[in-house]
Amino acid sequence: MNPQQAVKLSGIRAAIIDLDGTMVDTALDFHAAVNRMREELSLAPQDIELIRTFVGKGFVHLVRSSLGVDLSEAALERIFPKARDSFLRHYETVNGEWSRLYPEVMQGLEAMREKGLKLACVTNKQAVFALPLLEKMGVHTMFDVIYPGDALPQKKPDPMPMLAVFERFGLQPREVVAIGDSINDSEAARAAGCWVLAVSYGYNHGRPVQEVESDGIVHSLMEAANYLA
């Protein structure tokens, strides 16, 4: 199911919300860190729009995709450890510097809380980056639980983080909606048995959001809140 407009969801008692591409536009931070890494490797800088297509599957995918534009697989494997360490060093420096909340994120979170929903943030971003970013954006206190990408043995698109939220909140899957921008969010939610709403903005690995299997597309978290009862 993937209607253009979201359906009204009843009996919802909690929402699981993604971070990058859903609450926060982090592409400019990634862009800066990638190009600083590439400069250290004597590679030319890459355009922000290309970097956006690499976002959403973790930093390993981001670094590999960036280098794969220039290097053979063999050359990439040789240089990857150095590139990875360089990227992480630079990203820690710029994390949150150019990131911004998408429109109506705070209003949407507040509306969900006013409806009595429990809120969880589930992201594939490592805790060392996710927790400071949530705090810098001023939304960390809105969540009852936060599961970064390294909090559990598996991360999205595996359903484990979603199942952990169900258990933590003591809820059944159909009482929970996941809200995200990519197929990772959709696959994790569907495998866990809960509802899923896709935001119309974000990254989705450079693919149209209409390709994300969901219960509807929303244009903001505030709009998502209006569909939850």
C-alpha positions as CSV (number, residue, x, y, z in Angstrom):
1,M,0.0,0.0,0.0
2,N,1.3,3.4,-0.9
3,P,-1.4,6.1,-1.2
4,Q,-0.4,9.6,-2.1
5,Q,-2.3,10.9,0.9
6,A,-1.9,9.3,4.3
7,V,-4.8,7.4,5.8
8,K,-6.2,8.2,9.2
9,L,-4.6,5.8,11.7
10,S,-6.6,4.9,14.8
11,G,-5.5,3.3,18.0
12,I,-2.0,4.7,17.7
13,R,-0.2,5.0,21.0
14,A,3.4,5.6,20.0
15,A,5.5,6.9,17.1
16,I,8.9,5.8,16.0
17,I,10.7,8.7,14.2
18,D,13.8,8.6,12.1
19,L,16.5,11.2,12.4
20,D,18.5,12.0,9.2
21,G,16.2,13.1,6.4
22,T,13.1,13.0,8.6
23,M,13.7,15.4,11.5
24,V,17.0,16.9,10.5
25,D,18.5,17.9,7.2
26,T,22.1,16.7,7.8
27,A,23.4,16.6,4.2
28,L,25.5,19.8,4.5
29,D,27.4,18.3,7.4
30,F,28.0,15.1,5.5
31,H,29.0,17.1,2.4
32,A,31.6,19.0,4.4
33,A,33.1,15.8,6.1
34,V,33.2,13.9,2.8
35,N,35.0,16.7,0.9
36,R,37.5,17.2,3.7
37,M,38.1,13.4,3.6
38,R,38.5,13.6,-0.2
39,E,40.9,16.5,0.1
40,E,43.1,14.4,2.4
41,L,43.1,11.7,-0.2
42,S,43.9,14.1,-3.1
43,L,40.5,13.7,-4.7
44,A,38.3,16.4,-6.1
45,P,35.3,17.7,-4.1
46,Q,31.9,16.3,-4.8
47,D,28.6,18.2,-5.3
48,I,26.1,18.3,-2.5
49,E,23.3,16.8,-4.6
50,L,25.5,13.7,-5.3
51,I,26.2,13.4,-1.6
52,R,22.5,13.5,-0.8
53,T,22.0,10.3,-2.9
54,F,24.5,8.5,-0.7
55,V,22.9,9.3,2.6
56,G,20.6,7.0,4.5
57,K,22.5,3.7,4.8
58,G,25.1,4.6,7.3
59,F,28.6,6.2,7.1
60,V,30.2,3.1,5.6
61,H,27.9,3.2,2.6
62,L,28.4,7.0,2.3
63,V,32.2,6.8,2.3
64,R,32.3,3.8,-0.1
65,S,29.8,5.5,-2.5
66,S,31.8,8.7,-2.5
67,L,35.1,6.9,-3.3
68,G,33.4,4.5,-5.7
69,V,32.9,7.4,-8.1
70,D,36.7,7.7,-8.6
71,L,38.2,4.4,-7.6
72,S,38.1,0.7,-8.7
73,E,36.9,-1.8,-6.1
74,A,40.4,-2.9,-5.4
75,A,41.7,0.6,-4.9
76,L,38.7,1.4,-2.7
77,E,39.4,-1.6,-0.5
78,R,43.0,-0.5,0.0
79,I,42.2,3.1,0.9
80,F,39.0,2.5,2.8
81,P,40.4,2.2,6.4
82,K,42.2,5.5,6.0
83,A,39.2,7.2,4.3
84,R,36.8,5.9,7.0
85,D,39.0,7.3,9.8
86,S,39.3,10.6,8.0
87,F,35.6,10.9,7.5
88,L,34.7,10.1,11.1
89,R,37.3,12.6,12.4
90,H,35.9,15.4,10.2
91,Y,32.3,14.5,10.8
92,E,32.7,14.6,14.5
93,T,34.0,18.2,14.1
94,V,31.2,19.4,11.9
95,N,28.3,17.3,13.3
96,G,25.3,19.7,13.7
97,E,27.2,22.8,12.4
98,W,25.0,23.2,9.2
99,S,22.2,20.8,10.1
100,R,18.7,22.2,10.4
101,L,15.3,20.9,11.5
102,Y,12.9,20.4,8.7
103,P,9.8,22.7,8.8
104,E,7.2,21.9,11.5
105,V,9.3,19.2,13.2
106,M,9.0,20.7,16.6
107,Q,5.3,21.5,16.2
108,G,4.7,17.9,15.0
109,L,6.5,16.4,18.0
110,E,4.6,18.6,20.4
111,A,1.3,17.7,18.8
112,M,2.1,14.0,19.1
113,R,2.9,14.5,22.8
114,E,-0.3,16.4,23.3
115,K,-2.2,13.5,21.9
116,G,-0.6,11.3,24.6
117,L,1.7,9.4,22.2
118,K,5.0,7.9,23.4
119,L,7.9,8.9,21.2
120,A,11.0,7.0,20.2
121,C,13.8,8.1,17.9
122,V,15.3,5.2,16.0
123,T,18.3,6.0,13.8
124,N,21.2,4.2,12.2
125,K,23.5,7.0,13.2
126,Q,26.0,6.0,15.9
127,A,25.3,7.3,19.4
128,V,28.5,9.4,19.4
129,F,26.9,11.5,16.6
130,A,23.2,11.0,17.1
131,L,22.9,12.1,20.7
132,P,24.8,15.4,20.3
133,L,22.9,16.2,17.1
134,L,19.5,15.6,18.8
135,E,20.6,17.9,21.6
136,K,22.0,20.6,19.3
137,M,18.6,20.6,17.4
138,G,16.8,20.9,20.7
139,V,14.6,17.8,20.3
140,H,16.3,15.3,22.6
141,T,13.9,15.9,25.5
142,M,10.9,15.1,23.3
143,F,11.7,11.4,23.2
144,D,10.9,8.7,25.8
145,V,13.6,6.5,24.3
146,I,16.4,6.9,21.7
147,Y,18.0,3.9,19.9
148,P,21.1,4.9,17.9
149,G,22.5,2.6,15.3
150,D,24.9,1.0,17.7
151,A,22.5,0.5,20.6
152,L,21.4,-3.0,19.5
153,P,23.0,-5.9,17.6
154,Q,21.0,-5.1,14.4
155,K,19.8,-1.8,12.9
156,K,17.3,-0.8,10.2
157,P,16.2,-2.3,7.9
158,D,16.3,-5.1,10.4
159,P,13.1,-4.9,12.6
160,M,15.1,-5.4,15.8
161,P,15.0,-1.7,16.8
162,M,11.3,-1.5,16.2
163,L,10.6,-4.6,18.2
164,A,12.7,-3.2,21.0
165,V,10.5,-0.1,21.1
166,F,7.3,-2.2,21.2
167,E,8.8,-4.1,24.2
168,R,10.0,-1.0,25.9
169,F,6.6,0.7,25.6
170,G,4.6,-2.5,26.2
171,L,2.6,-2.0,23.0
172,Q,1.4,-4.1,20.1
173,P,2.8,-3.4,16.6
174,R,-0.5,-2.1,15.3
175,E,-0.5,0.5,18.1
176,V,2.7,2.1,16.7
177,V,3.5,4.1,13.6
178,A,7.0,4.5,12.2
179,I,7.8,7.8,10.4
180,G,10.8,8.0,8.1
181,D,12.1,9.1,4.7
182,S,13.6,5.9,3.3
183,I,13.1,2.3,2.3
184,N,15.2,1.4,5.4
185,D,12.4,2.8,7.6
186,S,9.7,1.1,5.6
187,E,11.3,-2.3,5.5
188,A,12.0,-2.3,9.3
189,A,8.5,-1.2,10.1
190,R,6.8,-3.7,7.8
191,A,8.9,-6.5,9.1
192,A,8.0,-5.5,12.7
193,G,4.3,-5.3,11.8
194,C,3.6,-1.7,12.5
195,W,2.2,1.2,10.4
196,V,4.6,3.4,8.4
197,L,4.3,7.0,7.1
198,A,6.8,8.3,4.6
199,V,7.8,12.0,4.5
200,S,7.9,13.6,1.1
201,Y,11.3,15.2,1.6
202,G,14.5,13.6,2.9
203,Y,17.0,11.4,1.1
204,N,15.8,7.8,0.4
205,H,19.1,7.1,-1.3
206,G,18.3,9.4,-4.2
207,R,15.1,7.5,-5.1
208,P,11.5,8.9,-5.3
209,V,9.6,8.6,-2.0
210,Q,6.7,7.0,-4.0
211,E,8.9,3.9,-4.2
212,V,8.8,3.6,-0.4
213,E,6.0,1.1,0.6
214,S,4.0,2.9,3.2
215,D,0.5,3.8,4.5
216,G,0.8,7.2,3.0
217,I,3.0,10.2,2.3
218,V,3.1,13.3,4.5
219,H,4.8,16.6,4.0
220,S,5.7,17.3,7.6
221,L,5.7,15.8,11.1
222,M,2.8,18.2,11.9
223,E,0.8,16.7,9.0
224,A,1.7,13.2,10.3
225,A,0.4,14.1,13.8
226,N,-2.9,15.1,12.3
227,Y,-3.4,11.6,10.9
228,L,-2.8,9.9,14.2
229,A,-5.6,9.1,16.7
